[in-house]
């Protein structure tokens, strides 16, 4: 059993199989496959799954990795900056993109994309959440990631540029952490009458 769970790939496959078993027992597969509402639900589930990965990593960086770095001895820091951070940033940026794409697809499939982006009533909460998410995704791809490549030495720059890049990436990550709080509230508020 321990050997099985030592593999992330096997663990993910087992989770998908478990989901299929639960769905097979409690869901009517044949009736749902042609149902638009069911596919919109599946897309929403993928949106939430992607969002958990994205915001989970954002909070990991801000609540765990960044505050812990000063406590790590200098000779051990390359383990974080050369191995852990680049891998976490890979999943971080692709989860951000996946969250945005699936969210826009959910809004399109349910017919409120234009109204939400225009902040029209009654879609203002979800629209605000969407705009905050789009700003955050922009920050990930066009500010945080390019500057993290410099800060981590993936791109060769001068020590001054490296320090400035690390500072800008860190500040932008903190801005995204701040934005994530109202963004998550707005996303949940829309369907639960939080406004």
mmCIF file of the C-alpha atoms, coordinates in Angstrom:
data_MODEL
# 
_entry.id   MODEL 
# 
loop_
_atom_site.group_PDB 
_atom_site.id 
_atom_site.type_symbol 
_atom_site.label_atom_id 
_atom_site.label_alt_id 
_atom_site.label_comp_id 
_atom_site.label_asym_id 
_atom_site.label_entity_id 
_atom_site.label_seq_id 
_atom_site.pdbx_PDB_ins_code 
_atom_site.Cartn_x 
_atom_site.Cartn_y 
_atom_site.Cartn_z 
_atom_site.occupancy 
_atom_site.B_iso_or_equiv 
_atom_site.pdbx_formal_charge 
_atom_site.auth_seq_id 
_atom_site.auth_comp_id 
_atom_site.auth_asym_id 
_atom_site.auth_atom_id 
_atom_site.pdbx_PDB_model_num 
ATOM 1   C CA . UNK A 1 1   ? 0.000   0.000  0.000   1.00 0.00 ? 1   UNK A CA 1 
ATOM 2   C CA . UNK A 1 2   ? 2.811   2.429  0.865   1.00 0.00 ? 2   UNK A CA 1 
ATOM 3   C CA . UNK A 1 3   ? 4.466   1.726  -2.499  1.00 0.00 ? 3   UNK A CA 1 
ATOM 4   C CA . UNK A 1 4   ? 1.230   2.567  -4.279  1.00 0.00 ? 4   UNK A CA 1 
ATOM 5   C CA . UNK A 1 5   ? 0.812   5.912  -2.519  1.00 0.00 ? 5   UNK A CA 1 
ATOM 6   C CA . UNK A 1 6   ? 4.461   6.806  -3.006  1.00 0.00 ? 6   UNK A CA 1 
ATOM 7   C CA . UNK A 1 7   ? 3.554   7.469  -6.664  1.00 0.00 ? 7   UNK A CA 1 
ATOM 8   C CA . UNK A 1 8   ? 1.694   10.731 -7.287  1.00 0.00 ? 8   UNK A CA 1 
ATOM 9   C CA . UNK A 1 9   ? 0.557   9.482  -10.703 1.00 0.00 ? 9   UNK A CA 1 
ATOM 10  C CA . UNK A 1 10  ? -0.958  6.306  -9.234  1.00 0.00 ? 10  UNK A CA 1 
ATOM 11  C CA . UNK A 1 11  ? -2.602  8.341  -6.471  1.00 0.00 ? 11  UNK A CA 1 
ATOM 12  C CA . UNK A 1 12  ? -4.232  10.699 -8.991  1.00 0.00 ? 12  UNK A CA 1 
ATOM 13  C CA . UNK A 1 13  ? -5.391  7.780  -11.150 1.00 0.00 ? 13  UNK A CA 1 
ATOM 14  C CA . UNK A 1 14  ? -6.844  6.105  -8.046  1.00 0.00 ? 14  UNK A CA 1 
ATOM 15  C CA . UNK A 1 15  ? -8.704  9.325  -7.197  1.00 0.00 ? 15  UNK A CA 1 
ATOM 16  C CA . UNK A 1 16  ? -10.173 9.457  -10.706 1.00 0.00 ? 16  UNK A CA 1 
ATOM 17  C CA . UNK A 1 17  ? -11.172 5.781  -10.513 1.00 0.00 ? 17  UNK A CA 1 
ATOM 18  C CA . UNK A 1 18  ? -12.767 6.371  -7.108  1.00 0.00 ? 18  UNK A CA 1 
ATOM 19  C CA . UNK A 1 19  ? -14.697 9.312  -8.553  1.00 0.00 ? 19  UNK A CA 1 
ATOM 20  C CA . UNK A 1 20  ? -15.843 7.124  -11.476 1.00 0.00 ? 20  UNK A CA 1 
ATOM 21  C CA . UNK A 1 21  ? -17.002 4.401  -9.067  1.00 0.00 ? 21  UNK A CA 1 
ATOM 22  C CA . UNK A 1 22  ? -18.932 6.923  -6.955  1.00 0.00 ? 22  UNK A CA 1 
ATOM 23  C CA . UNK A 1 23  ? -20.441 8.429  -10.087 1.00 0.00 ? 23  UNK A CA 1 
ATOM 24  C CA . UNK A 1 24  ? -21.286 4.951  -11.426 1.00 0.00 ? 24  UNK A CA 1 
ATOM 25  C CA . UNK A 1 25  ? -23.072 4.006  -8.220  1.00 0.00 ? 25  UNK A CA 1 
ATOM 26  C CA . UNK A 1 26  ? -24.944 7.264  -7.629  1.00 0.00 ? 26  UNK A CA 1 
ATOM 27  C CA . UNK A 1 27  ? -25.136 8.857  -11.063 1.00 0.00 ? 27  UNK A CA 1 
ATOM 28  C CA . UNK A 1 28  ? -27.079 7.920  -14.176 1.00 0.00 ? 28  UNK A CA 1 
ATOM 29  C CA . UNK A 1 29  ? -24.212 8.081  -16.683 1.00 0.00 ? 29  UNK A CA 1 
ATOM 30  C CA . UNK A 1 30  ? -26.253 7.506  -19.815 1.00 0.00 ? 30  UNK A CA 1 
ATOM 31  C CA . UNK A 1 31  ? -28.807 10.200 -19.035 1.00 0.00 ? 31  UNK A CA 1 
ATOM 32  C CA . UNK A 1 32  ? -26.180 12.777 -18.092 1.00 0.00 ? 32  UNK A CA 1 
ATOM 33  C CA . UNK A 1 33  ? -23.725 12.489 -21.004 1.00 0.00 ? 33  UNK A CA 1 
ATOM 34  C CA . UNK A 1 34  ? -25.990 14.418 -23.372 1.00 0.00 ? 34  UNK A CA 1 
ATOM 35  C CA . UNK A 1 35  ? -27.121 16.945 -20.769 1.00 0.00 ? 35  UNK A CA 1 
ATOM 36  C CA . UNK A 1 36  ? -25.786 20.504 -21.105 1.00 0.00 ? 36  UNK A CA 1 
ATOM 37  C CA . UNK A 1 37  ? -26.273 21.197 -17.385 1.00 0.00 ? 37  UNK A CA 1 
ATOM 38  C CA . UNK A 1 38  ? -24.169 18.151 -16.492 1.00 0.00 ? 38  UNK A CA 1 
ATOM 39  C CA . UNK A 1 39  ? -21.292 19.285 -18.746 1.00 0.00 ? 39  UNK A CA 1 
ATOM 40  C CA . UNK A 1 40  ? -21.526 22.792 -17.280 1.00 0.00 ? 40  UNK A CA 1 
ATOM 41  C CA . UNK A 1 41  ? -21.251 21.171 -13.841 1.00 0.00 ? 41  UNK A CA 1 
ATOM 42  C CA . UNK A 1 42  ? -18.199 19.146 -14.938 1.00 0.00 ? 42  UNK A CA 1 
ATOM 43  C CA . UNK A 1 43  ? -16.584 22.332 -16.244 1.00 0.00 ? 43  UNK A CA 1 
ATOM 44  C CA . UNK A 1 44  ? -17.340 24.081 -12.922 1.00 0.00 ? 44  UNK A CA 1 
ATOM 45  C CA . UNK A 1 45  ? -15.754 21.148 -11.067 1.00 0.00 ? 45  UNK A CA 1 
ATOM 46  C CA . UNK A 1 46  ? -12.629 21.464 -13.246 1.00 0.00 ? 46  UNK A CA 1 
ATOM 47  C CA . UNK A 1 47  ? -12.658 25.218 -12.547 1.00 0.00 ? 47  UNK A CA 1 
ATOM 48  C CA . UNK A 1 48  ? -12.787 24.631 -8.786  1.00 0.00 ? 48  UNK A CA 1 
ATOM 49  C CA . UNK A 1 49  ? -10.130 21.893 -8.998  1.00 0.00 ? 49  UNK A CA 1 
ATOM 50  C CA . UNK A 1 50  ? -7.797  24.207 -10.927 1.00 0.00 ? 50  UNK A CA 1 
ATOM 51  C CA . UNK A 1 51  ? -8.539  27.076 -8.554  1.00 0.00 ? 51  UNK A CA 1 
ATOM 52  C CA . UNK A 1 52  ? -7.695  24.983 -5.503  1.00 0.00 ? 52  UNK A CA 1 
ATOM 53  C CA . UNK A 1 53  ? -4.302  24.181 -7.068  1.00 0.00 ? 53  UNK A CA 1 
ATOM 54  C CA . UNK A 1 54  ? -3.676  27.830 -8.021  1.00 0.00 ? 54  UNK A CA 1 
ATOM 55  C CA . UNK A 1 55  ? -4.712  29.547 -4.802  1.00 0.00 ? 55  UNK A CA 1 
ATOM 56  C CA . UNK A 1 56  ? -3.253  26.714 -2.718  1.00 0.00 ? 56  UNK A CA 1 
ATOM 57  C CA . UNK A 1 57  ? 0.138   27.319 -4.298  1.00 0.00 ? 57  UNK A CA 1 
ATOM 58  C CA . UNK A 1 58  ? -0.242  31.098 -4.008  1.00 0.00 ? 58  UNK A CA 1 
ATOM 59  C CA . UNK A 1 59  ? -0.881  30.718 -0.298  1.00 0.00 ? 59  UNK A CA 1 
ATOM 60  C CA . UNK A 1 60  ? 1.932   28.150 0.024   1.00 0.00 ? 60  UNK A CA 1 
ATOM 61  C CA . UNK A 1 61  ? 4.381   30.693 -1.404  1.00 0.00 ? 61  UNK A CA 1 
ATOM 62  C CA . UNK A 1 62  ? 3.114   33.490 0.856   1.00 0.00 ? 62  UNK A CA 1 
ATOM 63  C CA . UNK A 1 63  ? 2.401   31.611 4.075   1.00 0.00 ? 63  UNK A CA 1 
ATOM 64  C CA . UNK A 1 64  ? 5.127   28.919 3.972   1.00 0.00 ? 64  UNK A CA 1 
ATOM 65  C CA . UNK A 1 65  ? 7.978   29.266 1.490   1.00 0.00 ? 65  UNK A CA 1 
ATOM 66  C CA . UNK A 1 66  ? 8.700   33.019 1.578   1.00 0.00 ? 66  UNK A CA 1 
ATOM 67  C CA . UNK A 1 67  ? 8.574   33.364 5.394   1.00 0.00 ? 67  UNK A CA 1 
ATOM 68  C CA . UNK A 1 68  ? 10.691  30.203 5.789   1.00 0.00 ? 68  UNK A CA 1 
ATOM 69  C CA . UNK A 1 69  ? 13.529  31.175 3.431   1.00 0.00 ? 69  UNK A CA 1 
ATOM 70  C CA . UNK A 1 70  ? 15.369  33.438 5.927   1.00 0.00 ? 70  UNK A CA 1 
ATOM 71  C CA . UNK A 1 71  ? 15.406  30.525 8.415   1.00 0.00 ? 71  UNK A CA 1 
ATOM 72  C CA . UNK A 1 72  ? 17.069  28.125 5.954   1.00 0.00 ? 72  UNK A CA 1 
ATOM 73  C CA . UNK A 1 73  ? 20.876  27.922 6.064   1.00 0.00 ? 73  UNK A CA 1 
ATOM 74  C CA . UNK A 1 74  ? 22.481  29.396 2.930   1.00 0.00 ? 74  UNK A CA 1 
ATOM 75  C CA . UNK A 1 75  ? 23.973  26.068 1.820   1.00 0.00 ? 75  UNK A CA 1 
ATOM 76  C CA . UNK A 1 76  ? 20.469  24.503 1.819   1.00 0.00 ? 76  UNK A CA 1 
ATOM 77  C CA . UNK A 1 77  ? 18.657  27.313 -0.064  1.00 0.00 ? 77  UNK A CA 1 
ATOM 78  C CA . UNK A 1 78  ? 19.521  25.945 -3.533  1.00 0.00 ? 78  UNK A CA 1 
ATOM 79  C CA . UNK A 1 79  ? 17.291  22.946 -2.757  1.00 0.00 ? 79  UNK A CA 1 
ATOM 80  C CA . UNK A 1 80  ? 14.365  25.354 -2.637  1.00 0.00 ? 80  UNK A CA 1 
ATOM 81  C CA . UNK A 1 81  ? 15.390  27.794 -5.360  1.00 0.00 ? 81  UNK A CA 1 
ATOM 82  C CA . UNK A 1 82  ? 16.659  25.217 -7.862  1.00 0.00 ? 82  UNK A CA 1 
ATOM 83  C CA . UNK A 1 83  ? 14.245  22.320 -7.273  1.00 0.00 ? 83  UNK A CA 1 
ATOM 84  C CA . UNK A 1 84  ? 11.116  23.135 -5.275  1.00 0.00 ? 84  UNK A CA 1 
ATOM 85  C CA . UNK A 1 85  ? 10.326  26.682 -6.432  1.00 0.00 ? 85  UNK A CA 1 
ATOM 86  C CA . UNK A 1 86  ? 10.613  26.034 -10.203 1.00 0.00 ? 86  UNK A CA 1 
ATOM 87  C CA . UNK A 1 87  ? 8.337   22.988 -9.929  1.00 0.00 ? 87  UNK A CA 1 
ATOM 88  C CA . UNK A 1 88  ? 5.835   24.831 -7.741  1.00 0.00 ? 88  UNK A CA 1 
ATOM 89  C CA . UNK A 1 89  ? 5.891   27.790 -10.161 1.00 0.00 ? 89  UNK A CA 1 
ATOM 90  C CA . UNK A 1 90  ? 5.214   25.432 -13.086 1.00 0.00 ? 90  UNK A CA 1 
ATOM 91  C CA . UNK A 1 91  ? 2.037   24.128 -11.450 1.00 0.00 ? 91  UNK A CA 1 
ATOM 92  C CA . UNK A 1 92  ? 1.190   27.620 -10.164 1.00 0.00 ? 92  UNK A CA 1 
ATOM 93  C CA . UNK A 1 93  ? 1.159   29.319 -13.560 1.00 0.00 ? 93  UNK A CA 1 
ATOM 94  C CA . UNK A 1 94  ? -0.603  26.488 -15.413 1.00 0.00 ? 94  UNK A CA 1 
ATOM 95  C CA . UNK A 1 95  ? -3.215  26.200 -12.656 1.00 0.00 ? 95  UNK A CA 1 
ATOM 96  C CA . UNK A 1 96  ? -3.818  29.952 -13.031 1.00 0.00 ? 96  UNK A CA 1 
ATOM 97  C CA . UNK A 1 97  ? -4.369  29.551 -16.769 1.00 0.00 ? 97  UNK A CA 1 
ATOM 98  C CA . UNK A 1 98  ? -6.562  26.479 -16.310 1.00 0.00 ? 98  UNK A CA 1 
ATOM 99  C CA . UNK A 1 99  ? -8.645  28.291 -13.688 1.00 0.00 ? 99  UNK A CA 1 
ATOM 100 C CA . UNK A 1 100 ? -9.213  31.220 -16.039 1.00 0.00 ? 100 UNK A CA 1 
ATOM 101 C CA . UNK A 1 101 ? -10.031 29.099 -19.095 1.00 0.00 ? 101 UNK A CA 1 
ATOM 102 C CA . UNK A 1 102 ? -12.436 26.796 -17.255 1.00 0.00 ? 102 UNK A CA 1 
ATOM 103 C CA . UNK A 1 103 ? -14.059 29.766 -15.472 1.00 0.00 ? 103 UNK A CA 1 
ATOM 104 C CA . UNK A 1 104 ? -14.664 31.592 -18.749 1.00 0.00 ? 104 UNK A CA 1 
ATOM 105 C CA . UNK A 1 105 ? -16.041 28.363 -20.249 1.00 0.00 ? 105 UNK A CA 1 
ATOM 106 C CA . UNK A 1 106 ? -18.418 27.910 -17.300 1.00 0.00 ? 106 UNK A CA 1 
ATOM 107 C CA . UNK A 1 107 ? -19.668 31.479 -17.701 1.00 0.00 ? 107 UNK A CA 1 
ATOM 108 C CA . UNK A 1 108 ? -20.050 31.003 -21.454 1.00 0.00 ? 108 UNK A CA 1 
ATOM 109 C CA . UNK A 1 109 ? -21.810 27.653 -21.120 1.00 0.00 ? 109 UNK A CA 1 
ATOM 110 C CA . UNK A 1 110 ? -24.240 29.145 -18.622 1.00 0.00 ? 110 UNK A CA 1 
ATOM 111 C CA . UNK A 1 111 ? -24.877 32.256 -20.699 1.00 0.00 ? 111 UNK A CA 1 
ATOM 112 C CA . UNK A 1 112 ? -23.652 34.967 -18.338 1.00 0.00 ? 112 UNK A CA 1 
ATOM 113 C CA . UNK A 1 113 ? -20.107 35.679 -19.578 1.00 0.00 ? 113 UNK A CA 1 
ATOM 114 C CA . UNK A 1 114 ? -20.851 39.073 -21.156 1.00 0.00 ? 114 UNK A CA 1 
ATOM 115 C CA . UNK A 1 115 ? -23.114 40.238 -18.334 1.00 0.00 ? 115 UNK A CA 1 
ATOM 116 C CA . UNK A 1 116 ? -20.596 39.208 -15.675 1.00 0.00 ? 116 UNK A CA 1 
ATOM 117 C CA . UNK A 1 117 ? -17.674 40.923 -17.395 1.00 0.00 ? 117 UNK A CA 1 
ATOM 118 C CA . UNK A 1 118 ? -19.828 44.042 -17.845 1.00 0.00 ? 118 UNK A CA 1 
ATOM 119 C CA . UNK A 1 119 ? -20.731 43.866 -14.126 1.00 0.00 ? 119 UNK A CA 1 
ATOM 120 C CA . UNK A 1 120 ? -24.413 43.879 -15.022 1.00 0.00 ? 120 UNK A CA 1 
ATOM 121 C CA . UNK A 1 121 ? -27.016 43.015 -12.380 1.00 0.00 ? 121 UNK A CA 1 
ATOM 122 C CA . UNK A 1 122 ? -27.481 40.357 -11.050 1.00 0.00 ? 122 UNK A CA 1 
ATOM 123 C CA . UNK A 1 123 ? -23.996 39.140 -12.083 1.00 0.00 ? 123 UNK A CA 1 
ATOM 124 C CA . UNK A 1 124 ? -21.950 41.749 -10.260 1.00 0.00 ? 124 UNK A CA 1 
ATOM 125 C CA . UNK A 1 125 ? -20.461 39.442 -7.606  1.00 0.00 ? 125 UNK A CA 1 
ATOM 126 C CA . UNK A 1 126 ? -19.283 36.816 -10.108 1.00 0.00 ? 126 UNK A CA 1 
ATOM 127 C CA . UNK A 1 127 ? -18.155 39.583 -12.456 1.00 0.00 ? 127 UNK A CA 1 
ATOM 128 C CA . UNK A 1 128 ? -16.026 41.217 -9.778  1.00 0.00 ? 128 UNK A CA 1 
ATOM 129 C CA . UNK A 1 129 ? -14.575 37.804 -8.955  1.00 0.00 ? 129 UNK A CA 1 
ATOM 130 C CA . UNK A 1 130 ? -13.840 37.185 -12.639 1.00 0.00 ? 130 UNK A CA 1 
ATOM 131 C CA . UNK A 1 131 ? -12.084 40.535 -13.056 1.00 0.00 ? 131 UNK A CA 1 
ATOM 132 C CA . UNK A 1 132 ? -10.014 39.964 -9.923  1.00 0.00 ? 132 UNK A CA 1 
ATOM 133 C CA . UNK A 1 133 ? -9.090  36.487 -11.189 1.00 0.00 ? 133 UNK A CA 1 
ATOM 134 C CA . UNK A 1 134 ? -8.119  37.867 -14.610 1.00 0.00 ? 134 UNK A CA 1 
ATOM 135 C CA . UNK A 1 135 ? -5.910  40.509 -12.982 1.00 0.00 ? 135 UNK A CA 1 
ATOM 136 C CA . UNK A 1 136 ? -4.312  37.848 -10.809 1.00 0.00 ? 136 UNK A CA 1 
ATOM 137 C CA . UNK A 1 137 ? -3.693  35.532 -13.786 1.00 0.00 ? 137 UNK A CA 1 
ATOM 138 C CA . UNK A 1 138 ? -2.144  38.433 -15.705 1.00 0.00 ? 138 UNK A CA 1 
ATOM 139 C CA . UNK A 1 139 ? 0.123   39.063 -12.715 1.00 0.00 ? 139 UNK A CA 1 
ATOM 140 C CA . UNK A 1 140 ? 1.168   35.408 -12.624 1.00 0.00 ? 140 UNK A CA 1 
ATOM 141 C CA . UNK A 1 141 ? 2.075   35.149 -16.298 1.00 0.00 ? 141 UNK A CA 1 
ATOM 142 C CA . UNK A 1 142 ? 3.407   38.629 -17.047 1.00 0.00 ? 142 UNK A CA 1 
ATOM 143 C CA . UNK A 1 143 ? 4.937   39.857 -13.775 1.00 0.00 ? 143 UNK A CA 1 
ATOM 144 C CA . UNK A 1 144 ? 5.546   37.037 -11.283 1.00 0.00 ? 144 UNK A CA 1 
ATOM 145 C CA . UNK A 1 145 ? 6.822   34.326 -13.651 1.00 0.00 ? 145 UNK A CA 1 
ATOM 146 C CA . UNK A 1 146 ? 9.171   36.508 -15.753 1.00 0.00 ? 146 UNK A CA 1 
ATOM 147 C CA . UNK A 1 147 ? 10.659  37.993 -12.581 1.00 0.00 ? 147 UNK A CA 1 
ATOM 148 C CA . UNK A 1 148 ? 10.889  34.656 -10.782 1.00 0.00 ? 148 UNK A CA 1 
ATOM 149 C CA . UNK A 1 149 ? 12.908  33.291 -13.706 1.00 0.00 ? 149 UNK A CA 1 
ATOM 150 C CA . UNK A 1 150 ? 15.436  36.058 -13.019 1.00 0.00 ? 150 UNK A CA 1 
ATOM 151 C CA . UNK A 1 151 ? 15.291  35.671 -9.230  1.00 0.00 ? 151 UNK A CA 1 
ATOM 152 C CA . UNK A 1 152 ? 15.815  31.894 -9.402  1.00 0.00 ? 152 UNK A CA 1 
ATOM 153 C CA . UNK A 1 153 ? 18.629  32.087 -11.936 1.00 0.00 ? 153 UNK A CA 1 
ATOM 154 C CA . UNK A 1 154 ? 16.659  30.418 -14.731 1.00 0.00 ? 154 UNK A CA 1 
ATOM 155 C CA . UNK A 1 155 ? 17.466  33.545 -16.748 1.00 0.00 ? 155 UNK A CA 1 
ATOM 156 C CA . UNK A 1 156 ? 20.923  35.026 -16.255 1.00 0.00 ? 156 UNK A CA 1 
ATOM 157 C CA . UNK A 1 157 ? 20.882  38.645 -15.048 1.00 0.00 ? 157 UNK A CA 1 
ATOM 158 C CA . UNK A 1 158 ? 23.087  40.887 -12.938 1.00 0.00 ? 158 UNK A CA 1 
ATOM 159 C CA . UNK A 1 159 ? 22.862  40.607 -9.141  1.00 0.00 ? 159 UNK A CA 1 
ATOM 160 C CA . UNK A 1 160 ? 21.077  43.982 -9.056  1.00 0.00 ? 160 UNK A CA 1 
ATOM 161 C CA . UNK A 1 161 ? 18.501  42.831 -11.617 1.00 0.00 ? 161 UNK A CA 1 
ATOM 162 C CA . UNK A 1 162 ? 18.062  39.559 -9.703  1.00 0.00 ? 162 UNK A CA 1 
ATOM 163 C CA . UNK A 1 163 ? 17.352  41.424 -6.459  1.00 0.00 ? 163 UNK A CA 1 
ATOM 164 C CA . UNK A 1 164 ? 14.927  43.820 -8.165  1.00 0.00 ? 164 UNK A CA 1 
ATOM 165 C CA . UNK A 1 165 ? 13.153  40.919 -9.886  1.00 0.00 ? 165 UNK A CA 1 
ATOM 166 C CA . UNK A 1 166 ? 12.788  39.011 -6.607  1.00 0.00 ? 166 UNK A CA 1 
ATOM 167 C CA . UNK A 1 167 ? 11.335  42.102 -4.936  1.00 0.00 ? 167 UNK A CA 1 
ATOM 168 C CA . UNK A 1 168 ? 8.834   42.755 -7.752  1.00 0.00 ? 168 UNK A CA 1 
ATOM 169 C CA . UNK A 1 169 ? 7.768   39.092 -7.941  1.00 0.00 ? 169 UNK A CA 1 
ATOM 170 C CA . UNK A 1 170 ? 7.312   38.993 -4.160  1.00 0.00 ? 170 UNK A CA 1 
ATOM 171 C CA . UNK A 1 171 ? 5.314   42.211 -4.048  1.00 0.00 ? 171 UNK A CA 1 
ATOM 172 C CA . UNK A 1 172 ? 3.078   41.080 -6.920  1.00 0.00 ? 172 UNK A CA 1 
ATOM 173 C CA . UNK A 1 173 ? 2.537   37.735 -5.216  1.00 0.00 ? 173 UNK A CA 1 
ATOM 174 C CA . UNK A 1 174 ? 1.445   39.586 -2.074  1.00 0.00 ? 174 UNK A CA 1 
ATOM 175 C CA . UNK A 1 175 ? -0.933  41.697 -4.180  1.00 0.00 ? 175 UNK A CA 1 
ATOM 176 C CA . UNK A 1 176 ? -2.408  38.480 -5.592  1.00 0.00 ? 176 UNK A CA 1 
ATOM 177 C CA . UNK A 1 177 ? -2.780  37.102 -2.058  1.00 0.00 ? 177 UNK A CA 1 
ATOM 178 C CA . UNK A 1 178 ? -4.681  40.247 -1.101  1.00 0.00 ? 178 UNK A CA 1 
ATOM 179 C CA . UNK A 1 179 ? -6.879  40.018 -4.218  1.00 0.00 ? 179 UNK A CA 1 
ATOM 180 C CA . UNK A 1 180 ? -7.561  36.314 -3.629  1.00 0.00 ? 180 UNK A CA 1 
ATOM 181 C CA . UNK A 1 181 ? -9.581  37.077 -0.491  1.00 0.00 ? 181 UNK A CA 1 
ATOM 182 C CA . UNK A 1 182 ? -12.305 39.225 -2.140  1.00 0.00 ? 182 UNK A CA 1 
ATOM 183 C CA . UNK A 1 183 ? -12.069 37.136 -5.327  1.00 0.00 ? 183 UNK A CA 1 
ATOM 184 C CA . UNK A 1 184 ? -12.949 33.929 -3.482  1.00 0.00 ? 184 UNK A CA 1 
ATOM 185 C CA . UNK A 1 185 ? -15.732 35.700 -1.578  1.00 0.00 ? 185 UNK A CA 1 
ATOM 186 C CA . UNK A 1 186 ? -17.258 37.029 -4.822  1.00 0.00 ? 186 UNK A CA 1 
ATOM 187 C CA . UNK A 1 187 ? -17.081 33.616 -6.485  1.00 0.00 ? 187 UNK A CA 1 
ATOM 188 C CA . UNK A 1 188 ? -18.955 31.991 -3.625  1.00 0.00 ? 188 UNK A CA 1 
ATOM 189 C CA . UNK A 1 189 ? -21.298 34.956 -3.035  1.00 0.00 ? 189 UNK A CA 1 
ATOM 190 C CA . UNK A 1 190 ? -22.855 34.749 -6.505  1.00 0.00 ? 190 UNK A CA 1 
ATOM 191 C CA . UNK A 1 191 ? -24.428 31.348 -5.982  1.00 0.00 ? 191 UNK A CA 1 
ATOM 192 C CA . UNK A 1 192 ? -25.041 31.738 -2.259  1.00 0.00 ? 192 UNK A CA 1 
ATOM 193 C CA . UNK A 1 193 ? -26.581 35.229 -2.120  1.00 0.00 ? 193 UNK A CA 1 
ATOM 194 C CA . UNK A 1 194 ? -23.593 36.724 -0.323  1.00 0.00 ? 194 UNK A CA 1 
ATOM 195 C CA . UNK A 1 195 ? -24.280 40.223 -1.731  1.00 0.00 ? 195 UNK A CA 1 
# 
